[in-house]
Structure formats: structure tokens, C-alpha cells
Amino acid sequence: MDEKPFALEILTIERPIFTGEARALSAPGEMGEFGILAEHAHFVSGLKNGTLKITLLEGQEKSIPLHGGFLRVEKNRVVVLADID
């Protein structure tokens, strides 16, 4: 894979779900599904029920179901504040 990585944190009120680097992320935004890659422009979005799909550094895919939340992209770092069962 030749995509550059970005820092990713997925947090809930109770605990961190994921902290590390990723190559891609797909999320269910309130206005529709969107993707994030490294060096993405600054961005904030509400999230709706759906699944976060993460491509890790080694190419593995990880899926995390969520029930809403918020996502922020800033300076090659993505922070997801999620409502997860």
C-alpha cells in the first residue's frame, strides 16, 4: 500500500476504542458516507448510525459499529467521539 498514514483516535465516554495510525477511514456522516485519507483538509462532521471502516497500516480492515457521534480532522489527525454499544 502506498497511502500515507494519519493519526486516529476513536473515543467513547467510557474508554478509548482505538489509538494508532490508519491509512483510510470511511464513516457514516449525517449528510452521507465519506472517506478520509492522510492530509485531508480540516473537517468536522456529525455521525449517524452505521459503521466506521478503518484500513490499518498493514492493510487489514477493522469495522466498528456506532450509534452516532462526531468526527474531527485537523493536522493529519482524526478524532472520533462515538456512541458505541
N, C-alpha and C positions, 0 to 999 in steps of 0.2 A: 504494500500500500504506500502511496506517495503523498497522502494528505498529511498536513501538519497537525500536530495535536493542540488542544486547548485545555485549560484547567476547568474541571467540572465539579460542582458540589451539589448534591441533592439532599435537602434537609427537610425534616418534619419538625413539628413542635416537640416531639418526644426524643428524637435522635437523628444523627446523620445517617443517611441511607447509602451514600456513595461519596467518596472524596478521592479524586485522582485526575488522570488525563484521559481524554477521549479524542477520537478523530472525527466523529459526526454524531449529531443528535437530531431526532425527529420528535416533534411534540404536538399535542392536540390544542392548538390555540383557540381562543374564543372566536376568532374570525376565520378559522380553518387550520388545517395541518401545515406546519412549517418546518424547515430544516436549518440547522446551524452547523457551520464549519469554522475552522480556525480563521482568525482575523475578521470575523463578522462585525458589521457596524454595530454601534451601541443600539440596544433594543430592549424594550420591556413589553411583556405580554401577559395577560391573564390566561390561565389554562382551564380547560373543561375536562369532563370525564373522558378518559381514554388511556392510551399507553405511551409512555416515554420509550423511545427506541434509541439505544446507545450503541455506537460502534467503538469498541475499546481499541487500544493501541495495537494489539496483536491481531485485530480483525474480528474477534469474537463479538457477537451481538448480545446485548442484555436488554430485556424488556421489563419495565416497571409500571404496573397499572396504577392509575391515580384517579382521584375524585376532585380535581381542580387544584388551583394554586396559582403561583406567579413564577415567571422566568425573567431573569435579567442578564443581558450580555454587556460586558464592559471590559475593555483592555484584554482581549483574548481569554476571558474568564466568564463562565456561565454559572449562575447560581439559580437553582430551582428550589422554591419554597412550596412543598407539595403536601396535599392531603392524601395520605395513603392509609389503607386499612392494615 
